[in-house]
């Protein structure tokens, strides 16, 4: 909790006027059989959210400045670029994105605290490890968030210094709806099924035979007779080949355990309901998806978070004046990494036309960048058209022969077999 200590001087205690509270699932108030309210301890839930968390962690944040006077620039401010790449001394941007994505999936809320310098510029970002959040309004209507941490300490910060991500944003004015009420029934079913299987396995080692003695015996004699029965008739190396015999002093009774174990169909249906809740399926969980299946999952689950990240980061890191000059944060997803080889090769047409740079295309192929690969290129025939036009504009009666030779060379290089040696420019008085 050393990180919390650094925030103490930024805590604010406004005059309370109205409150909304949010209990994080790490301290869900009820305690269930097998499931204790902590979703992250469930292997099914962790498997459901892991694809989304990893995909959000791979997003690349960029500072874009689209100024009409100076044109579009990518990462023009080194301070913002370092803030996105290394938000604080303890984690990289990818680590923090995975952490807040996990909180977003488990609680439908995730919080990032912005640390500003004496000039009000953001210099560090920290995910808030809270177990409880409370919205407080002062008498002027300004919103603050009061957090309770795992060590019992609290901190209160202005909402303007908080990057707040949320899902299932419905009834609360500030917070997203907690998934606990919708999940607790299914999680209890899964926990009961798991416990039933565990108990069934344990019951396989209970008493299988009961020796009922017809006369009174001392405890040591009862124990000795039972041991003799087990050694003589139940041991694997018994010479009696599984046959047992007892005299009139005891009756041997076999006990058949009857344990209820739910069938696989019931378990699978419950797991499918949890998959549906997290908008995922078995192929996504087990990384057995096709290109189209991943694209469908990306558009449904990842892309909304990409849009929300860019919007919230932009409004919190830049003032209205800075946004007026075209400053914004965008997050790019390397969704083409999951594309098939055929799709990736088809993008070479985008490289030829200058829509993609060679290094952007090489990145989809998991190849290292090359020198000069960040400059867009175009196919030779499209370059020839522009060069011919430029040459024609420079042609006159004095240099028409030289310019005609240049045009012939350009056309020969751009379109093989289509040289035109007999053509002449209208402004040239002499045949070639």
C-alpha positions, -999 to +999 in steps of 0.1 A: +000+000+000+030+023-005+012+037-035-016+049-013+007+069+008+017+090-022-019+100-027-026+113+009-017+148+001-042+148-028-071+135-007-100+159-004-129+157+020-158+177+005-189+187+024-213+158+018-245+165+001-255+133-016-239+098-019-239+067-042-220+036-031-204+008-050-191-024-033-165-041-054-169-079-058-137-085-038-158-079-007-192-090-018-214-091+013-227-127+011-208-159+016-217-189-005-211-226-005-179-231-024-181-196-040-172-169-015-181-139-037-147-135-053-153-141-090-116-141-098-111-173-078-134-192-102-115-209-130-145-206-153-147-168-148-110-163-151-110-183-184-139-162-196-123-128-190-087-137-199-091-133-238-106-099-233-080-088-207-051-100-229-066-083-260-070-050-241-035-053-228-022-054-264-039-021-273-014+006-283-022+041-271-011+071-293-014+108-289-028+123-321-027+160-329-048+169-359-041+206-363-056+222-395-026+246-397+003+221-390-014+189-402-017+156-384+011+144-361+014+112-341+029+114-306+040+150-309+044+154-272+070+132-255+054+137-221+021+121-232+038+093-251+058+084-220+026+086-199+009+060-222+040+038-224+050+040-188+021+054-167+040+049-134+074+036-122+058+002-112+042-009-145+041-005-182+011+006-202+003-030-211+004-041-175-019-013-164-043-019-192-046-056-183-052-047-146-080-022-153-095-046-179-097-073-152-114-049-128-138-038-156-148-074-163-153-083-126-170-052-114-181-033-145-161-004-131-124+004-132-106+035-119-073+052-127-060+080-106-043+109-125-013+124-107-007+160-118+023+183-113+022+218-099+010+231-133-019+207-135-003+185-162-007+147-159+026+130-151+016+096-137-014+072-138-022+046-111-050+020-111-070+023-079-070-010-059-102-003-040-127-026-025-153+000-021-162+032-040-185+060-029-197+090-050-199+123-030-212+156-041-203+189-024-227+218-020-216+233-053-225+200-071-188+189-077-184+152-078-157+133-057-150+096-054-141+082-020-122+049-022-116+023+005-085+002+000-077-034+011-057-022+040-087-002+054-074+032+045-095+056+024-089+083-001-111+110-017-103+125-051-120+148-075-138+130-103-118+152-128-087+134-116-102+099-122-103+079-155-134+059-149-143+030-172-177+013-169-199-014-184-236-021-180-242+016-173-278+016-163-295+027-131-266+045-113-257+080-122-220+073-118-212+036-116-219+006-138-241-021-126-224-048-105-225-083-121-229-100-087-267-103-087-268-118-121-239-142-115-244-154-079-271-180-088-250-196-115-218-194-094-236-212-065-247-239-089-212-244-102-198-244-067-224-270-055-216-292-085-179-291-078-184-298-041-207-328-051-180-343-073-153-338-046-175-355-019-184-383-043-147-390-048-141-389-010-170-412-004-154-438-026-130-445+003-156-449+031-168-482+048-178-508+022-184-537+046-200-539+080-193-568+103-223-573+127-213-594+157-240-615+173-223-616+207-207-591+230-169-586+224-143-564+238-133-534+216-099-549+210-114-581+199-138-563+175-109-545+160-088-576+156-116-595+139-121-567+114-084-566+106-084-603+101-114-601+078-098-574+057-064-591+056-079-625+046-106-615+022-103-579+010-066-576+004-054-578-033-030-606-026-056-627-007-055-664-015-092-668-014-097-650-047-123-626-033-144-652-015-152-645+022-166-667+050-176-659+086-189-680+114-221-675+134-204-649+156-208-622+129-228-612+098-209-596+069-230-569+053-219-551+021-227-513+020-233-497-014-227-459-014-252-439-033-237-406-042-255-381-065-232-367-092-248-343-117-246-354-153-224-336-178-253-320-197-264-301-166-229-289-159-223-278-195-256-258-196-246-239-166-211-232-179-227-221-212-248-196-193-217-181-178-200-180-212-231-161-225-229-136-197-193-127-206-202-128-243-176-155-250-177-191-262-156-223-258-135-216-289-125-181-277-117-195-243-095-223-256-079-202-284-094-224-311-111-197-331-111-189-367-104-155-382-142-147-385-149-159-350-123-137-335-135-107-355-170-112-342-157-114-307-135-084-312-163-062-325-187-073-297-163-071-267-130-054-274-140-026-298-164-009-273-136-008-248-112+006-274-136+035-281-143+041-244-106+042-236-098+068-262-127+090-252-121+089-215-083+093-217-089+123-241-113+142-218-092+136-187-057+142-201-065+173-222-083+205-215-111+217-237-087+242-253-062+215-260-089+193-275-099+223-296-064+222-312-070+186-323-053+167-294-068+133-286-058+098-275-066+068-297-060+032-290-051+009-319-057-028-318-035-052-336-065-072-347-048-083-379-025-105-359-053-131-358-060-128-396-053-157-418-022-158-440-044-152-471-059-121-456-025-107-446-010-113-481-040-095-496-030-064-478+000-059-501-025-041-523-029-015-495+008-011-494+011-006-531-015+022-530+001+039-500-028+031-476-004+011-454+033+015-449+056-015-454+064-017-417+027-017-408+022-046-432+053-064-418+040-060-383+009-081-393+033-108-404+052-107-371+083-094-389+107-067-377+105-032-393+130-022-420+147+010-426+126+034-446+095+012-441+076+039-423+072+059-455+042+051-477+049+039-512+028+035-543+030+011-572+053+021-600+026+026-626+008+052-604+041+070-599+047+070-637+015+089-643+025+117-620+060+118-634+048+120-669+024+149-661+053+167-644+075+161-674+049+173-699+045+205-679+082+212-683+083+204-720+088+232-746+101+236-781+137+236-771+138+205-749+110+184-764+135+157-776+150+152-742+117+152-725+103+127-749+132+104-742+124+107-705+088+100-710+096+069-731+119+056-703+092+062-677+066+044-697+090+015-704+097+011-667+061+014-657+045-007-684+067-032-701+064-036-738+045-004-743+072+020-756+061+046-781+090+056-802+070+073-830+049+096-808+057+132-807+045+160-785+022+186-801+046+214-792+075+198-810+082+210-845+106+182-855+100+144-857+118+123-832 
